Structure formats: structure tokens, C-alpha cells
């Protein structure tokens, strides 16, 4: 593979990983709270 292609692939992969980590850090607590609220409503019904 040419160096530029490999660089593009590595860059895209690192961006995906960074985005996933960012979502886990930022959205993780919110998603957990939403799940807890949903479970509480489900159990209270």
C-alpha cells in the first residue's frame, strides 16, 4: 500500500476510536441515567 493510503486509513481509524471514546465519556453517564429512568418506570408500572 502507498504511504498516503496507509496514512489515510490510520487517520480514519484513529478518528473513529477518538469519536467512540468521546461518546463514551460524554454520552455514557447520560445514557446510563436514561436507562435507569426507563428501568425505574418499567419497574414502577
C-alpha positions as CSV (number, residue, x, y, z in Angstrom):
1,X,0.0,0.0,0.0
2,X,1.2,3.5,-0.7
3,X,2.2,5.5,2.3
4,X,-0.6,8.1,1.7
5,X,-3.3,5.4,1.6
6,X,-2.0,3.8,4.9
7,X,-1.9,7.3,6.5
8,X,-5.5,7.9,5.5
9,X,-6.6,4.6,6.8
10,X,-4.8,5.1,10.1
11,X,-6.2,8.6,10.4
12,X,-9.7,7.4,9.8
13,X,-9.4,4.6,12.3
14,X,-7.9,6.9,15.0
15,X,-10.8,9.4,14.3
16,X,-13.3,6.6,14.8
17,X,-11.7,5.5,18.0
18,X,-11.5,9.0,19.3
19,X,-15.1,9.6,18.5
20,X,-16.1,6.4,20.2
21,X,-14.2,7.3,23.4
22,X,-15.6,10.8,23.3
23,X,-19.2,9.4,23.0
24,X,-18.5,7.0,25.9
25,X,-17.2,9.8,28.1
26,X,-19.7,12.5,27.2
27,X,-22.8,10.4,26.5
28,X,-22.1,7.5,28.8
29,X,-23.5,9.0,32.0
30,X,-26.5,10.4,30.2
31,X,-27.3,7.1,28.6
32,X,-26.9,5.3,31.9
33,X,-29.3,7.8,33.5
34,X,-31.8,7.3,30.7
35,X,-31.5,3.6,31.2
36,X,-32.0,3.9,34.9
37,X,-35.1,6.1,34.4
38,X,-36.5,3.7,31.9
39,X,-35.9,0.8,34.2
40,X,-37.5,2.6,37.2
41,X,-40.6,3.5,35.1
42,X,-40.8,-0.1,33.9
43,X,-40.5,-1.5,37.4
44,X,-42.9,1.0,38.9
45,X,-45.5,0.1,36.3
